[in-house]
Amino acid sequence: MKVFCISQARLGSTRLPKKVLKTIKDKTLLHYQVERVKQAKLVDQYIIATTNKTIDNAIGHFCHQHQIKFFCGDENNVLSRFYHTALAFNATENDLIIRLTSDCPLVAPELIDQLIEQHIANKNIAISNIDIQSYPRGFDAEIFSMAALTQAFYQASTAFQQEHVTPYFYQHPQQYPCQSISYSEADNDSALLTSSTPAELRLCVDEPADFELVKQLITQFPKNIIQASAHEIINFLTNTPQISQINQHVQQKNYE
């Protein structure tokens, strides 16, 4: 069994165009994610799933430059893009797929490993995720088998199911029960948090204010952010409201 970590990436975002290649301290947001995922001990291969549109050739160039595996697929049917990415790298039905989005530059490798461990230990044949009701949005990750991804690819029929990859699972909970990792279960020091709960923090980059928060976080964090744990990032932000509140007005786009 292998674990493939696939991150969807494109440059055609309307709210913040070309956001994943924006730079902070001479490193792109996408490169921060790459460097963070590299530290996950249980991931066998990291792959960027981009699109076959001309604008996204720049992502292919980035991947060539940094020797990162990538695949180009359909821009709008991201479920198809994930499925064909996994096929292109010879994923078999028992292999596991981690789904990331490239606008989350600070995904936590220790949480990814924990997600994999829990999924395997519970012999979950459906889907597991990091609970963004208790963790900041931006630490998001989901895991499912190649067999489940194949089922979703062939059975999903709506544009919503195809665009967002995993809704088919969540819309069929009896067939695909979900297990989550929550902050209270994963971190016994949650009582240290002072000014915010983790779920109130926002580390994904959709709009200019999100980018500004991540920029200030990376530049002011007391050590190299690449090595920082989720717990360290959360506690820094909860104790630095002048940074954590930069994007508090941003409304998450509702896909429901």
N, C-alpha and C positions, 0 to 999 in steps of 0.2 A: 504493500500500500504506500502510495506517495501523497504528499500534500502539496497542491498547487495553489499559490496565492495569485489571484488575477485581479488587477486594478484597472477599472475603466477610466479612460482618459480621452478628452477631446478639447479642441481650442475654440469651438464655436459657441461658447456660453454667451448668452445675451446680457446677463446682469454684470458680468465682469469678464470681458473677452480675453482669451489666451491666459487665463488666470494660472494654470498649472505650470506655466513657464515664466511667471513673474519671479523675480529674484529678491532674496533677502540675504545680505552678507555674502554675495557672489555665489549663491546656491539657489536653484529654482525650488519652488514648492514641491514639484514632483521628485526632485533629488532628495529633499528631506525625507519624503516618504520611503524612497528606495533605501536610504541609509538606515532608517529606523527598522524597516522590515527585515533587513539583513541580519539584525540581531536576534530575530526569532529563531529559536533552536530547532523547532519542529517543522519549519517550512522547508520543503525540498526545492521548490522552484518558484521564483517570482516572475510574473509575466505582465506586461502592460497590454491591455486590449484597447487599441485605438480604432479610428475609423479609416475608411478608404477614400475620404475626401482630401482634396489637395491641401487644404489648410492644415491638416494634421500630419503632413509630411515632416513638419518640424518636430513632432513627437518621435517619429521614426529616426530622425537625425539625432535627437537626444539619446535615444536608445542605442544607436550605433556608437555614438561617442562614449557612452558609459558601459558598453558591453552588456546591455540588458535585453532579454528576450522580449519580443513583442509580436503582435498579430493585428492585422487591419481587417475590420469587418464592417457590418452595417451600422450606420450612425444612429438610426432611430430604434431598430430592433436590437436592443442591447442583450436581451436573452439569447438571441441567435449569435451575437458576437461572442458572448461567454462560451456558449456551447461549441462553436467552431474553433475558438481559441484553445479550449481544452482538448478537442480532437486533434488539432494541429500539433500538440505536444504529447500526443499518445496517452492521454488519460484513459484509464479503464474504469469499469463500473464501480469497483471498490475503492478507487482513489477519492480523496477529499478535495473540495474546492473551497478556498477562502475567497470571499468577495469583498473587495475594497473599492472605494471611489478615490480618484486621485486628488480631489479637492480637500482631502483630509491629510495634510502633510505630517501631522504629529501622531499618527496611529501608534499604539503602544505595543511593542513586541512581546512583553510579558503577558499582556491580555490576550494576544493572538495565541500564544502558547497555551495559556489556560483554557481558552475556548476549544482548541484542538484536543487537549487532554480530557476535558469534560465530555466532549462529543464522543470520543472513542470509549471512555470509561463507561458511559451510559448506553453504549451500543445504539446510538440514536441513528435511525435510518432516515430521518427527515431533516430538520434544520435546527441549528442553534445560533444564537446571536449574543452580542454584547448589548445589554439593555440601555438604550439611550434615554429611558425614563429615570435612570439613576446615575449614569455616566454622562459626561459632556458629549454633545453631538460633535463628532470629529474623531472620536475613538471607535466609531462604528466598524463592525466587522460581522460577517455572517459566514457560516460553514454548512456545507451539505455535500452529499456524495455525488460522484459523476452520474450514478444511476438515477438519482433524484433530478439532477439537472437535465438529463436526457428525457425523463418523463415530462418535466415542465416544458421543455422545448417542443415536444410533439403535441402536448395537450393544451398549452396556453393558447387562447384564441382572441383575446382582446388587446388593443393597442397598449392599454395600461399595463397588462401583464407582461407584454413583450418589451416595453420601454424600460421597466424598472426591475427586471430580472426575477425577483423573488416574490412578488405579490401572489402568484399562483399558489405557492406554498401556504401563505398566510390566509388565503381565501378558502383553503381546504384543510382546516385544522384537524379534522378527524383522520385524514390520510397522512398529513404532514404535521404532527405535533411539534411545537417549538419549545426549546429549553433556552433559558437566558442566564447570562452571568450579570449579576447586579453588584453595584459598588458595596453595599452593606455586607454581601457575602464574601467579597473578594478582599476587603481591606478592613482590618480590625481597628484601624486608627481613624475611622471616619468621624469620630467625635472631636477630632482636632479642628475640623472645618469651622470657620467662624462666620464669614460674611455672606457666603452663598452655599447652596447645595450644589453638588457636581452637575446635576441635570440643568441647572440654570446657566451654566457656562457653555460657551459656543466656540468650538475650535475648527469648524469646517469653514471653507472660504467660498462664499457665494457672492458677496457684495464688497465694495471698497472698504467698508467699516470692518468686515471680517479680516480682510487682508491687513489692515492697519493693526488690529489686535494681535494677529500672529507675528507681524513684524516687530511690534513693541515687546511681545513675549520673548521672541528669539534673541533680540538685541539686549534685553535687560535681564534675562535669566542668568543666575549667578554661576552657572557652569555651561558646558556645551550641551545644547538642547538635544543633540542626537543621543546622548547617553541618559537622558532624564527619564525616570519612570512616570507612569500615569499619575501615581500618588504625588510625586514631587511637583509635577506641573499643576495639578489641581490645587494643591496647597499654596503654591506660589500665587496663583491667580486669585484664590479666595482671600489672600492677605494683601493683594495689590489691586484694590478696586479701581484705581485710576486706569489700569489696563483692562481688567475683566469687564468693565462697564462700557468700553468703547463701542461694542456692537450690541448692546442690550436692546436697542430699538429694532434690530433686524428681525423680521418675521420669517420663520422657516416656511418655504414654499410647501403648500399642502397638496399632496398627491392622492388624497383619499376622495 
